[in-house]
Amino acid sequence: MHSDYKLPTVEFIDPIIYAEIPNIHEDPELYSLVNEFMIHGPCGAENINCPCMVDKKCSKNFPKQFCNHSSVDQNGFPLYRRRNDGHFVEKSGVKLDNRNVVPYNKYLLKRYQSHINVEWCNQGSSIKYPSVVRLPFHLPGQQQIIYGEDDDIDDVLDKHSVASSMFTAWMECNAVNADARKLTYVEFPTKFVWHRGDRIWKPRKVKGPKSFEEIRTVNGEEYSSFRDACYALGLLDDDKEYIDAIKEASHSGSGSYLQFLFATLLMCNSMSKPEVVWKNTWEYLADGILYHQRQRFKSPEQVLLRNNLSLKNFKNMPIPDVDYVSSSNNRLITEELNYDITNMKNKFDRMFLALTNEQRHIFEDIMTVVKQNKGGVFFVCGYGGTGKTFLWKTVSAAIRKDGHIVLNVASSEIASLLLPGGRTAHSRFIIPFELTEDSICKINRSSDLASLLRKTSLIIWDEAPMVHKHAFEALDRSLKDVFLFENSTNSDIPFGGKVIVFGGDFRQILLVIPGEVDKTLLMLL
Ligand SMILES: Nc1ncnc2c1ncn2[C@@H]1O[C@H](COP(=O)(O)OP(=O)(O)OP(=O)(O)O)[C@@H](O)[C@H]1O
């Protein structure tokens, strides 16, 4: 602090810092604030349970001594004026006088109306708080380094701080100093001093590890990760709360709710050891899985097949998806088959009846081609609000009610939300974002996605005009490649022989390439 701003002598104290109860008649507001916020106690014999009491004595040394003038003691601590003027306040039935006033500043107290202890602090020895050393720690090779924006990279790499940190230097010190090893990292600064220039710890004058491997070793066992070592040391929560939470939720929640809960905990990285939580709760989480499997497998069909019969032999019985057993490990297929058939049927009946003549014609054209399963490409164009999305929903319900797969995609995330089970075309078919005329989708012939596409009866792509033609070409090329495997002629049929319906409205599409002329835009379509 600049000397002009220092208050070097005790004469400066009295106008600024007060440690007396003000006269209630002269300044009633201040009197009431001091009474409310700045009186210590009662403590001592009158209140042995006061938080300040340590070994039956007030740790803050209240009540202080009366004194007529402010002064500074031999240790540099100020002694504020506390006259024996007969003023007192009453707290919990105990009379407290100037000896129990916490030093305050009139202006600050009135301004902020809260407990603000003001002290005259004119020399280092007056500061009562110990110094604090910040101890960094980090993973191997991940110590923090500080450098300026314009620093030369070679100069930065030459810095001492790149090669060593307080943490690595602590281990190096442990390696050579038996006394150092007696101290934990937190205790280290009590006996050793960090020398910033040399970047070493010198004895202030202790137990610790000599390497990262040793940190990972607990009770003689070296753990493969620091996290496992922390868990063995009991530093991490043991996940009991999550196990209890899942067990408790099982009283009111279904198996699928618990699975959702477990997945959420996994996604939030909340559990220290998910596998331990799983081991303790899998029976609750598995509740209902068997039921769904049975539903899915249509076990009656299994029994009938074993007896040379099938549900087909029984009129009006729903026919199970015979490929399900082989595809049940394919999450993508399972997801697309996970529709309630009865709901779908009701939905379809309702929507089909509501179709307009125009919608019905399109519906029938599409469904005829889907049933032929020989491929086909449609483009349904209509003004906004003419019922395209309604049509997609009806077609989807018609296919899903029979246990078949329809993939609903849209060019934009928002449009995909309107479709039942909708996704963006880019995410569904892994279409590259940087498109060229040679782009292909990243679909491996033996991947789950390729299996899903093989089982798919229809693809609906809404708001198709919103994307560049290269996206359709990439999908066309990729589907031809995937289905070439089944039939070589598929490579000659658009989209490898899949039925695909594009929908949209060119009138709703804005120019997307700023400054391009109409001719260029037409090339994109
Ligand atoms: N045949 C129908 N019977 C009853 N309601 C219908 C029918 N066709 C469409 N609708 C309703 O009309 C509204 C607009 O239809 P929809 O959203 O399908 O139009 P859209 O062509 O997809 O519009 P946009 O191009 O703006 O996305 C919706 O509320 C929809 O439910």
The ligand as an SDF file (V2000), in Angstrom:
LIG
                    3D

 31 33  0  0  0  0  0  0  0  0999 V2000
  -56.7770  -36.8910  -43.9780 N   0  0  0  0  0  0  0  0  0  0  0  0
  -56.6710  -36.1450  -42.8850 C   0  0  0  0  0  0  0  0  0  0  0  0
  -57.5830  -36.2440  -41.9070 N   0  0  0  0  0  0  0  0  0  0  0  0
  -57.5000  -35.4930  -40.8010 C   0  0  0  0  0  0  0  0  0  0  0  0
  -56.5460  -34.5780  -40.5800 N   0  0  0  0  0  0  0  0  0  0  0  0
  -55.6010  -34.4400  -41.5210 C   0  0  0  0  0  0  0  0  0  0  0  0
  -55.6140  -35.1930  -42.7150 C   0  0  0  0  0  0  0  0  0  0  0  0
  -54.5440  -34.8290  -43.4530 N   0  0  0  0  0  0  0  0  0  0  0  0
  -53.9100  -33.8720  -42.7490 C   0  0  0  0  0  0  0  0  0  0  0  0
  -54.5260  -33.6370  -41.5860 N   0  0  0  0  0  0  0  0  0  0  0  0
  -54.1560  -32.6670  -40.5640 C   0  0  0  0  0  0  0  0  0  0  0  0
  -53.8300  -31.4570  -41.2060 O   0  0  0  0  0  0  0  0  0  0  0  0
  -52.7360  -30.8230  -40.5390 C   0  0  0  0  0  0  0  0  0  0  0  0
  -51.5990  -30.5750  -41.5330 C   0  0  0  0  0  0  0  0  0  0  0  0
  -51.2010  -31.8090  -42.0660 O   0  0  0  0  0  0  0  0  0  0  0  0
  -49.6720  -32.2480  -42.1530 P   0  0  0  0  0  0  0  0  0  0  0  0
  -48.9030  -31.7680  -41.0050 O   0  0  0  0  0  0  0  0  0  0  0  0
  -49.6480  -33.7050  -42.4220 O   0  0  0  0  0  0  0  0  0  0  0  0
  -49.2580  -31.4210  -43.4500 O   0  0  0  0  0  0  0  0  0  0  0  0
  -47.8520  -31.3680  -44.1780 P   0  0  0  0  0  0  0  0  0  0  0  0
  -48.1120  -31.4600  -45.6350 O   0  0  0  0  0  0  0  0  0  0  0  0
  -46.9110  -32.3750  -43.6000 O   0  0  0  0  0  0  0  0  0  0  0  0
  -47.3780  -29.9140  -43.8130 O   0  0  0  0  0  0  0  0  0  0  0  0
  -45.8780  -29.3050  -43.9170 P   0  0  0  0  0  0  0  0  0  0  0  0
  -45.4450  -29.4030  -45.3490 O   0  0  0  0  0  0  0  0  0  0  0  0
  -46.0520  -27.8720  -43.4860 O   0  0  0  0  0  0  0  0  0  0  0  0
  -45.0390  -30.1110  -42.9770 O   0  0  0  0  0  0  0  0  0  0  0  0
  -52.3260  -31.7470  -39.4270 C   0  0  0  0  0  0  0  0  0  0  0  0
  -52.9320  -31.3200  -38.2210 O   0  0  0  0  0  0  0  0  0  0  0  0
  -52.9150  -33.0960  -39.8310 C   0  0  0  0  0  0  0  0  0  0  0  0
  -53.2180  -33.9140  -38.7010 O   0  0  0  0  0  0  0  0  0  0  0  0
  1  2  1  0
  2  3  1  0
  2  7  2  0
  3  4  2  0
  4  5  1  0
  5  6  2  0
  6  7  1  0
  6 10  1  0
  7  8  1  0
  8  9  2  0
  9 10  1  0
 10 11  1  0
 11 12  1  0
 11 30  1  0
 12 13  1  0
 13 14  1  0
 13 28  1  0
 14 15  1  0
 15 16  1  0
 16 17  2  0
 16 18  1  0
 16 19  1  0
 19 20  1  0
 20 21  2  0
 20 22  1  0
 20 23  1  0
 23 24  1  0
 24 25  2  0
 24 26  1  0
 24 27  1  0
 28 29  1  0
 28 30  1  0
 30 31  1  0
M  END
$$$$
